[in-house]
Amino acid sequence: MSSYVDATSGPLEYCQEMAGLFPDLAENYYGKIESYCRQKLWHQLTVIVLEFVSDDHKSVTLRATEGQKSNTFLGLYSKVVSVVAKKINQLSLARIAAAVAFCSLEDGSTTSLDESKKRLQDLLDKLEQESSNQNNNNNTAAVLYLQSKISLLDLQADNNDSSESDNDTKKEKLDKIYTVIKENGPLLKQLVSDTPEAVIVNSAHYETSMTYYKIVGPPEAFYNEAVDYLNYYQPKEGDAAATDTKSQTLAIDLCLAALTGEGVYNLGQVVSNPILKVLEQTPQAWLVDLLRACARGNVKDFKKLCQETYPAQIASQPALVNMGTQMQEKITLLGLIELVFAKPATERNLAFAEIAEGLEIPLEQVEWVIMRAFSVNLMEGIMDQVEESVHVTWILPRALSAEQMTDLAGKFGTWAVQVTSTKELMEETDICPQ
């Protein structure tokens, strides 16, 4: 008599039960999951489960079950995924487990949140032990991913927790998360770049890192990590952008950090990013206008926006009110760089009076502005206090807007004409008789 027991019998029964409970999910999900388990098609099973728990589909697939004590994500993980876990790619398994954990922040169940966090930690411990016992790095991506997601879950759970917690406990937790971020940064280089695996793990790392700095500051640290995260993040487009609250929050935070962050001057890399488009049809669109004027170094437009167009909106935003002086310094310095950029490369001598007029500042402040630009490495050159002028030899490379690129193309065209003219003159000189 055979003692063989089909391990997939439990998952098959669960899928049949859930298909009866949620008929609208039967054909596209539970029926397929049952079929893949029965045929032992593990890759196809992984793909359909990842789709089931993805952000794009959870508005349809995430349902409460068992009298609100559980949900479809937890059930699928416990009854199906955990049973066939050894057959599933470890990074995919980690992604499924993370999706289950984060859904607990939305369904309002404290118990399920605690259970999901424990499930993530148990999986991490198991993968780390396997890597140690086998003395290989096959699980590196999954381990790094889980460490980032556990840290992010802690950050978001604390942010949603309105109860007063022990400050020492919060500090200890934040210190632990900071250690994970710093230790994992160099380890990311072990992954082969530009692979789907590397993209997934890097995205998780930078999302956690920027969330950490959003909480503890400073804004420039958040800005730097968020810019790296944008390399792996794709906001929703079209009609879906109106309900993409995650992208809208990120865009608002980026605008504020860009405007107030110390040492943040290369704003073009954010201005040209699709993330800002999600704000264009929202009440927060004024932030995009303000950021674009600042990135262009257009002092006149920036002051008009602050003083005439959006004074009420700015006054309602504490980050801009508290950092008003720093923001004014930033637009002044970027305005100076724009004045230099507008000059031909052979004529980068600016009189103090010209700078004062262009930046709309008193003449006696010009010298300080130039020295400040030198000190923060925005430009290099020689200042002549007697002649009251500055000769600029270098300005900080930066991401340019389409308009600035058009201007630059025109300058290249002028330069090419001058080079051709010089070449022709030298050729004529060579053939002239002595």
C-alpha positions in Angstrom: 0.0 0.0 0.0 1.4 3.3 -1.0 2.2 5.9 1.7 2.5 8.8 -0.7 0.6 11.9 0.4 0.1 14.7 -2.1 1.3 17.9 -0.3 -0.8 20.0 -2.7 -4.1 18.5 -1.6 -4.5 21.3 1.0 -3.9 24.1 -1.4 -6.3 22.5 -3.9 -9.1 22.3 -1.3 -8.4 25.9 -0.2 -8.6 27.2 -3.8 -11.9 25.4 -4.3 -13.3 26.8 -1.1 -12.3 30.4 -1.9 -13.6 30.1 -5.5 -17.0 29.3 -4.0 -16.7 32.1 -1.5 -15.6 34.7 -4.1 -17.0 33.6 -7.5 -15.7 36.8 -9.2 -12.1 35.7 -8.4 -12.5 32.1 -9.4 -11.8 32.2 -13.1 -8.9 34.6 -13.1 -7.2 33.6 -9.9 -8.3 30.7 -7.7 -9.1 28.4 -10.7 -5.7 29.0 -12.2 -3.8 28.7 -8.9 -5.5 25.3 -8.3 -4.6 24.2 -11.9 -1.0 25.2 -11.5 -0.7 23.4 -8.2 -2.2 20.3 -9.6 0.1 20.3 -12.6 3.1 21.4 -10.5 3.8 24.4 -12.7 5.7 26.4 -10.1 6.8 29.3 -12.3 3.2 29.9 -13.6 2.0 29.6 -10.0 4.5 32.2 -8.8 3.5 34.6 -11.5 -0.3 34.4 -10.8 0.3 34.7 -7.0 2.5 37.8 -7.5 -0.2 39.3 -9.7 -2.9 38.4 -7.0 -1.0 40.3 -4.3 0.3 43.2 -6.4 -0.6 46.8 -5.7 -2.3 47.1 -9.1 -4.8 44.3 -8.3 -5.2 44.4 -4.5 -8.2 46.7 -4.7 -10.0 43.7 -6.3 -8.2 40.7 -4.7 -7.8 41.8 -1.1 -10.9 40.7 0.8 -11.7 40.1 4.4 -12.4 36.5 5.4 -13.3 34.5 8.5 -15.3 37.3 10.1 -12.7 40.0 9.5 -10.0 38.0 11.4 -8.1 37.3 8.2 -7.9 38.2 4.5 -7.4 36.6 1.1 -3.7 37.5 1.1 -2.9 35.9 4.4 -5.0 32.9 3.5 -3.3 32.4 0.1 0.1 32.6 1.8 -0.7 30.3 4.6 -2.7 27.7 2.7 -0.9 27.6 -0.6 2.4 29.5 -0.8 3.9 28.2 2.4 3.1 24.6 1.4 5.1 24.8 -1.9 7.6 27.4 -0.7 10.6 25.2 -1.6 9.4 25.1 -5.2 9.3 28.9 -5.5 12.1 31.3 -6.3 13.3 32.7 -3.0 13.1 36.4 -4.0 9.6 35.8 -5.4 8.6 34.1 -2.1 10.0 37.2 -0.2 8.0 39.5 -2.4 4.8 37.6 -1.8 5.4 37.5 1.9 6.1 41.3 2.0 2.8 42.0 0.1 1.0 40.0 2.7 2.6 41.9 5.5 1.9 45.4 4.1 -1.7 44.6 3.4 -2.1 44.4 7.2 -1.5 48.2 7.3 -4.6 48.6 5.2 -7.1 46.1 6.6 -6.9 47.6 10.1 -6.2 44.3 11.9 -3.5 44.7 14.5 -3.3 40.9 15.0 -2.8 40.3 11.3 -0.1 43.0 11.2 1.8 41.3 14.1 1.4 37.9 12.5 2.6 39.1 9.1 5.7 40.8 10.6 6.5 37.6 12.4 6.0 35.7 9.2 8.5 38.0 7.4 11.0 37.7 10.1 10.7 33.9 10.3 11.2 33.7 6.5 14.3 36.0 6.8 15.7 33.8 9.6 15.2 30.7 7.5 16.9 32.2 4.4 19.8 33.5 6.4 20.3 30.1 8.1 20.2 28.3 4.7 22.8 30.7 3.3 25.0 30.1 6.3 24.7 26.3 6.3 25.2 26.0 2.6 28.0 28.6 2.5 26.7 30.3 -0.6 25.1 33.6 -1.6 22.1 32.2 -3.5 19.7 33.9 -1.1 21.5 37.3 -1.0 18.8 39.1 -3.0 15.9 37.7 -1.0 17.7 38.4 2.3 18.4 42.0 1.3 14.9 42.5 0.1 13.3 41.1 3.3 15.6 43.2 5.5 14.5 46.3 3.7 10.8 45.4 3.7 10.8 44.6 7.4 12.4 48.0 8.2 9.9 49.7 5.9 7.0 48.0 7.6 8.3 49.1 11.0 8.6 52.7 9.7 5.1 52.8 8.2 3.5 51.0 11.1 5.0 53.5 13.6 3.9 56.4 11.3 0.3 55.1 11.3 0.4 54.5 15.1 -1.3 57.5 16.9 -0.6 56.1 20.3 2.2 57.5 22.5 5.1 55.1 22.5 8.3 55.1 24.5 10.8 57.5 22.9 13.7 55.2 23.8 11.9 52.3 22.1 11.4 54.3 18.9 15.0 55.5 18.9 16.2 51.9 19.3 14.1 50.8 16.4 15.3 53.7 14.2 18.9 53.0 15.1 18.4 49.4 14.0 16.9 50.4 10.7 19.7 52.9 10.1 22.2 50.1 10.6 20.4 47.9 8.1 20.4 50.7 5.5 24.1 51.4 5.9 25.2 47.8 5.9 23.0 46.8 2.9 24.1 49.7 0.7 27.5 48.1 -0.2 26.0 44.6 -0.5 23.7 45.8 -3.3 26.8 45.9 -5.5 27.0 42.1 -5.3 23.9 41.9 -7.5 24.3 42.0 -11.3 23.1 45.5 -12.3 20.2 46.0 -14.7 18.7 42.6 -14.0 15.1 42.3 -12.7 16.4 40.9 -9.5 18.7 43.9 -8.9 15.9 46.4 -9.8 13.5 44.8 -7.2 16.1 44.7 -4.4 17.4 48.2 -5.1 13.9 49.6 -5.2 13.1 48.1 -1.8 16.3 49.5 -0.3 15.9 53.0 -1.5 12.2 53.1 -0.6 13.2 52.2 3.0 16.1 54.6 3.0 14.1 57.6 1.8 11.2 56.8 4.3 13.8 56.7 7.1 15.2 60.1 6.2 11.7 61.5 5.7 11.1 60.8 9.4 14.5 61.7 10.9 15.7 64.2 8.3 17.5 66.2 7.1 15.5 67.0 3.9 18.6 66.9 1.7 19.2 63.3 2.8 15.7 62.4 1.9 16.0 64.1 -1.4 19.1 62.1 -2.4 17.6 58.8 -1.5 14.3 59.6 -3.2 16.1 60.6 -6.4 17.8 57.2 -6.4 14.4 55.5 -5.7 12.9 57.2 -8.8 15.3 55.2 -10.9 13.3 52.1 -10.0 9.8 53.6 -9.5 7.2 54.2 -12.1 4.2 56.4 -11.2 0.8 55.7 -12.7 -0.2 57.6 -15.8 -3.4 58.9 -17.4 -6.6 58.7 -15.4 -5.0 56.3 -12.8 -2.7 59.2 -11.7 -5.6 60.9 -10.0 -5.9 58.1 -7.5 -2.2 57.4 -7.2 -1.8 58.6 -3.7 1.6 57.1 -3.2 3.0 59.0 -6.1 1.3 62.2 -5.1 2.8 62.0 -1.6 6.2 61.2 -3.0 6.0 64.1 -5.4 5.0 66.6 -2.7 7.8 65.4 -0.4 10.3 65.7 -3.3 9.2 69.3 -4.1 9.5 70.3 -0.5 12.9 68.6 0.0 14.2 70.1 -3.3 13.2 73.6 -2.3 14.4 73.5 1.3 17.3 70.9 1.3 20.7 72.3 2.0 23.1 71.8 -0.8 20.4 70.6 -3.2 20.9 72.6 -6.4 20.6 70.2 -9.2 16.8 70.3 -9.4 16.5 69.5 -13.1 16.7 65.7 -12.4 13.4 66.0 -10.5 11.7 68.6 -12.7 12.1 66.4 -15.7 10.8 63.3 -13.9 7.3 61.9 -14.6 6.6 61.9 -10.9 5.6 65.6 -10.9 2.9 65.0 -13.5 0.7 63.3 -10.9 0.4 66.7 -9.1 -0.5 68.8 -12.2 -4.3 68.2 -11.8 -4.3 68.4 -8.0 -4.5 71.3 -5.5 -0.8 70.8 -4.9 0.2 71.7 -8.5 1.5 75.1 -7.2 4.5 73.2 -5.7 5.5 72.1 -9.2 5.3 75.7 -10.5 7.5 76.9 -7.6 10.0 74.1 -8.1 10.3 74.7 -11.9 10.8 78.4 -11.4 13.5 77.7 -8.8 15.2 75.1 -11.1 15.4 77.6 -13.9 17.0 80.2 -11.6 14.3 82.6 -12.6 14.3 85.0 -9.7 11.6 87.3 -11.1 9.1 84.5 -11.7 9.9 82.8 -8.3 9.3 86.0 -6.4 6.0 86.6 -8.2 4.8 83.1 -7.4 5.7 83.5 -3.7 4.4 87.1 -3.2 1.4 87.3 -5.6 0.3 83.9 -7.0 0.7 81.4 -4.1 1.3 83.3 -0.8 -1.6 81.6 1.0 -0.5 78.1 -0.2 3.1 78.8 0.9 1.9 80.1 4.3 0.0 76.9 4.9 3.1 74.7 4.3 5.3 74.7 7.5 8.3 73.3 5.7 8.5 76.3 3.4 7.7 78.8 6.1 10.3 77.5 8.5 12.9 77.3 5.7 12.0 80.5 4.0 15.5 82.0 4.4 17.2 79.0 3.0 14.8 78.9 0.1 15.5 82.5 -0.8 19.2 81.9 -0.7 18.8 78.9 -3.1 16.9 80.8 -5.7 19.4 83.6 -5.5 22.4 81.3 -6.0 20.6 79.4 -8.9 19.7 82.8 -10.4 23.4 83.7 -10.4 24.3 80.4 -12.1 21.6 81.1 -14.7 23.1 84.5 -15.4 26.5 82.9 -16.0 25.0 80.1 -18.1 23.2 82.7 -20.4 26.5 84.3 -21.2 28.7 83.0 -24.1 31.6 81.0 -22.8 34.1 83.7 -24.0 32.3 86.5 -22.2 31.7 85.2 -18.7 32.7 88.5 -17.0 29.8 89.8 -14.9 29.7 93.3 -13.3 28.3 93.5 -9.8 25.7 95.9 -11.0 24.5 93.4 -13.7 24.3 90.7 -11.0 22.4 93.0 -8.6 19.9 93.8 -11.3 19.4 90.2 -12.5 19.0 88.8 -9.0 17.0 91.8 -7.7 19.2 92.3 -4.7 21.1 95.4 -3.3 24.5 96.0 -4.8 26.2 95.6 -1.4 25.0 92.0 -1.2 26.5 90.9 -4.5 29.9 90.1 -3.1 28.4 87.9 -0.5 26.4 86.0 -3.0 29.4 85.4 -5.2 31.5 84.1 -2.2 28.6 81.9 -1.2 28.4 80.4 -4.7 32.2 79.7 -4.5 31.9 78.2 -1.1 29.2 75.7 -2.0 31.1 74.7 -5.2 28.4 76.0 -7.5 31.0 77.9 -9.6 34.7 78.8 -9.8 36.3 82.0 -10.9 38.1 85.2 -9.9 36.4 88.1 -8.2 37.8 91.6 -8.7 36.6 93.8 -5.9 38.2 96.9 -7.3 36.6 96.6 -10.7 33.5 95.2 -9.0 33.2 92.2 -11.4 33.7 88.5 -11.4 35.2 86.2 -14.1 33.6 82.7 -14.0 35.7 79.8 -15.3 33.4 76.9 -14.3 29.8 76.2 -13.2 28.4 73.0 -11.6 27.1 70.6 -14.3 23.4 70.1 -13.9 20.4 68.5 -15.6 18.9 71.0 -18.1 15.3 71.6 -19.1 14.2 71.3 -22.7 14.3 75.1 -23.0 17.9 75.3 -21.7 19.0 72.4 -24.0 17.6 74.4 -26.9 19.6 77.4 -25.8 22.7 75.3 -25.4 22.2 73.8 -28.9 22.2 77.4 -30.3 25.4 78.1 -28.5 27.0 75.0 -30.0 25.9 76.2 -33.4 27.5 79.6 -32.9 30.7 77.9 -31.7 30.7 75.6 -34.7 30.4 78.6 -37.1 33.3 80.4 -35.3 35.5 77.3 -35.5 34.8 76.9 -39.2 35.6 80.6 -39.8 38.8 80.3 -37.9 39.8 77.2 -39.8 39.2 78.9 -43.1 41.2 81.9 -42.0 44.1 79.7 -41.0 44.0 77.9 -44.4 44.0 81.2 -46.3 47.0 82.4 -44.2 48.9 79.2 -45.0 48.7 79.7 -48.8 49.5 83.4 -48.8 53.0 84.1 -50.2 55.7 85.3 -47.8 
